[in-house]
């Protein structure tokens, strides 16, 4: 399940895009360590020239549902890499430039 929004405008006369996204990865029964993983993303991109774009994005993740060994595996019966209480945040900044 996912929801997203996108808005185009100008910021100080520069074409700018804003985005917001939410997604939920449902993977297991209620209360299990691999029940779900939620992700929020907030982004901004500006074309400072017609061939140069600066962008930034913040991503917040709640829960960790590893795609391997969801309900156990190489660590023994019932042991999983998943963690329903895990949280992480990532700030990504970059540029796309064409010559």
Order of alpha helices (4+ residues) and beta strands (2+ residues): beta-beta-beta-beta-beta-beta-beta
